[in-house]
């Protein structure tokens, strides 16, 4: 099932599913369904998945919305726009995180950022190479066995989450933005504290690659910025072998094309189960009702093979079987060198 969240201007936010070239408006069937989060909780309490729960719901008289028109809309348009496909009514209960060095390409790019200019020996291996090799050796354990932990990072709460056709900001304290095409796991914690994967979505994790290149120990601050997910939440896609691509354009000019991007367990050093285990092993991440948006790692970056982003540059990420491509636009924040002053409370 292809789930979506959207706004229709005066009608407010809605949820629905995509059927052919239209959106079936589920909120027109039940006015309480304005968040996928709410629909999941209701289905879970009836011991059903969302797909099975909706199978018993008549949508014969549901409103429909032309999907192609909404895909072109921008945030704030009078006729509506697309929202991130999973969030929480309280953004502080939506946690955004991810894992890195899960793909061969990501390891090679990271290693390039801090490798010495001489022939490498075993003792010369970068920390990134060592961590990636740990994943190759122990990242896909047998069922019921805890494997080696991946690299992990925290981005923030739902206030950083952006949807389709929205802007991805380049703050004044960074040198550049940086696209990171990924698949995202979308989760809700049920009433019993059990993490439930609703499905997968396309993600653009967005980071400051020049900062990371200067010192790879700055990985964490390079990640602390907005990110985008959507436009759809796919509930029935397997996570084994997924092919995609990324295009960056400036007006009619093509700045970058990734070529073939490969993700899924077949192309990763960790299994999905191992990545999920190491995220949710912390009891604090199993708080009933919370939403988790978890990025599974990128496989290829445009940096440094493209010009510095300018406001309005368009980033399009697509993956087979993941619905419509995710589109975002870069936006530079006006430069201010004034430090933040903290007052005594």
N, C-alpha and C positions, 0 to 999 in steps of 0.2 A: 504493500500500500504506500502511496505517495502523499504524505500529510503536509499541510502548509498552514502558516499563520499569516494573516494579512489585516490591513485596516481599510475600511471603506468610508473614510472621511467622517461625515456626520453620523454614520451608523456605528462608528467605533471599530474596535478590533474584533476579528473573526477567526475561526479555524475552519478547515475544510480538507477535502482530499481531491486529487487531480484525476480526472477521467477524460481520456482523449485530450481535447484542447480546451477543456473548461474546468473550473473549480466548482465542486459541489459544496455549497455553503452550509456547514453543519450547524453553525450558530443560528441559522434561520429555522432549524429543526428543534433546537434546544437552546434557549437564550443564555443558559448557564455555561455553555461550552464556548468560552472565549480564550481558553488556554489549552494546548495539548496536555499540559501538566494536569489540569482538572479532569480531562477526559480519561487520561491514564489512571488516575486515582479511582475514578468511578468504575472503570473496567476491572481494575485490580481487585477492588472490593467485591466484585462479582466473580472473581477467579477466572477472568478472561483476559486475553490480550486485546489491544484496541481493535485489531482487525476482526476478531471473533465477536467482540461486543457490538461493533457496528453492523455486523451481518444481520442482527436482529432488529436493526433500526430502519424504518422506512424513510427513504429520502426522495420518494416520488414527487413530493410537493416542495422540495428544497429549492431555494434560490440557486442560480448558477451565475458564475462570473467568468467572462472571457479571460483565459489564462494569458494569452499573448499580449493583451492590453496591459495587464497588471505587471508582466515581466518588463515592460518598457517604462513603467512608472518610477518616479523618484520619491524619496521620503518627503512627506508633506504635500504631495499632489492632492488636489481637491477630490479627485475620483478614487483615491486610495493608493496603497503601495504594499509591498511585501515586507513582512517582519521576519526576524530570525525564527526558524521552525520549532525551536524549543527554548523556553525561558521560564521565569518564575514571576508571579505577581509582585514579589518583593525581590528586587535585584540582588540583595545581600544574601539570598538563599540560592543563588545560582553561582556555582564555582567553576572557574575556567582554568584548565591546566593542560599539561601535555608531556609527551616523552620525545626525546631526541636521540639521534644516532641509532635509529632503528632500521635505516635503509643504507645500502652500500654507497649510494651517491652522497648521502648526507655525511657519512664518515669521510669520504674523499675530500669533500668541500671543506669540512672542518679542519682536516689535517693540513690542507693547503694554507689555512689561516695562521698556523703557528709551527710549521715544520722548518727545520734548519736546512741551510743550503749546502748539504754535503751528503754523500752516500749514507743511506740509513743502515744501521745495524739493529739487532734486537734491543739493545739498551737505549737506542735512539728513538724508539717508537714514541709517538706523541701520546698524551693521555687519551685523546679521542680514539686513536687506533687501539689502544689497550682496552678501552671500555667497549668498543665495538666487538673486539675479539671475545670479550667476556660474554657478550650476548650470543655470538655464534656458538660458543661452547655450552652455555647453560640457559639460553633464553627461550628454549622450547622444551621444557621438561615433560616427563610423562604425566598423565592425568593424576591429580591428587598430590603432586610433588611441587613444592615451591622452587621456582627457578631463580637465576641471578636477576637482580633488580636492574631496571634500565635507568638511563639518565632521566630526571624528572624536573619539571619546572612549573611554577605557578604564575598565571597571568593576572588574575584578579577576579572580581565579582561580575555580575551581569551588567554593571554599568559600562563595561568595556565592550559589550557585545554589539555587533553591527549586523545588519541584514543585507540582502541583495540590493544592488544599485546605491548603496550608501557610501559615504566617504570613509577612508582610512587615513587618520591624521598622522602627520609627521611633526612631532613636537619641536619647539624651538631649541631644545637642548640636545637634539640628535643631529647627525650628519645626513641621514637618509632614512627612508622607509624601505622595507624589503618584503616582497611577496613570499609566501611559503605555502604552496599548494599541498593540501593534505586531506585525508579522510578523518572525520570527527565522529567519535562515539557520543551518543546522546542518552543520558541516564536520568532516571528518577528513583529516589530511595522510597520504598513502599512503607506502609504503616509499621511493619515489623523490622525495619532497618535493613532490608534486603535490597542491594543495588539491582535495578532492572534496566537492561539496555532496551530503549524504545526502538532504536535503529541507528542509521548512519546518515551523515550529511557531508556535503562538500565544505571545506574550510579554507580560509586564507589567514594563516596564523600571524603574519605581520610582525617584523622584527627589525632591529637596527643592525644590519650586517657590518657596516664600517666600525661600529663600536665593538662588536664581537671579534672582528679581525684584529683590532688594536691589542686586545688582550682577551683570550678566550675565557678567562675567569669572570669576565663581565657578561657572561651568558644570561644570568638572571636579570640584570637591569636592561639588557637588550630586548627582553621579552615583555617588559611591563608596559604594555600599550594596548590599543584597541585591536580587535580581530573581527573577522566576519564569518558567518555560517549561513548556509542555505543554497538556493531558495527552498529546497524540499528536505523533508525527513523521510528516508526510505526505510520501511520496517522489515522488508523481506529480502534484502541484498546480502549475499554471503561475502565474507571478508577473506577470500583466498587469492584471487588474481584479478586486479582491477587496473585498467589502462586509462590514461587521461592525457591532458595537455594543458599548457598555460600560454596565453598570448597577452602581450603588453603593447598598447598602441597609444599614440599621441596624435589625435585627430585622425588623419588617414595614414599616418606613418606607422609602420610596424617596427617597434623598438626591440622586440624579443619574441622568439617562439621557442618553447622548451623542447619541441620534438616529443617523442613518446615518453610518458611518465608511467612507471609501474609501481603499484603498491598492493597491499594485501599480504597475508602471511607468507605466500610463496616468494616474496621479494624482501622479506624482513628477517632480522636476526632474533626477533622475539615473537612468540605466539600471542594472539589476542588474549587468551586466557591469562597468560603471564603478565601482560601489561595491565589488565584489569585487576588482577590479584594485588599487584604492588601498589596500585592506586587506592583500592578500597580496603586494604589491610588495616588502614588507620581507622579506628572506630569513629573518629571525629568526622570522617567522610561518609558515614553511614547514618546520618541524622534524618529521621523520617520526614519526607516531603521535599527535601533538597533536590535541586537539579544540578547535574554535573555535565559540563561540556569538556570533552577530553580529546586533544589533538594527538594523533598517532605518529606524527613525524613526517617530514618532507623527504623527497628523494632527489630534488634538483632545484637550484636557485639561479635566478638571472644574474645576481651579483657575482663578479663585477663586470659582466658582459652586457651592460646596458648603461645609458646615461642616467644621471641622478634624476630621481622622480621630480616632476613638476605638478602643480595643482591641475587636476583634470585628467591626468594620465589614467587610462582605462586598463584594468586587470581582469581578464576573463579566465576562469578555471573550470574545466569540465572533466568528468570521469564517466566512463561507460556504466550504464545501469543506475546512475545517481540522479536522473532527472535533468532539468534544465541547468545550464552553466551558472556558476556564481560570478557575478560582475560587481566590481567595486571601483572607486575612483580615489586616487591619491589627493591629499590636501595638505599643503604646508601651512603651519601655524605661524603667524607673524613673529619675527625674532624679537626676543626680549632678554637682555643679559642681566636683568635685575633678579637677584636671588630671593627666594621665599623667606620671609621673616617670620619667626615664631615668637608669639607673645607669651608672657607668663599668665597662667590662668588664675 
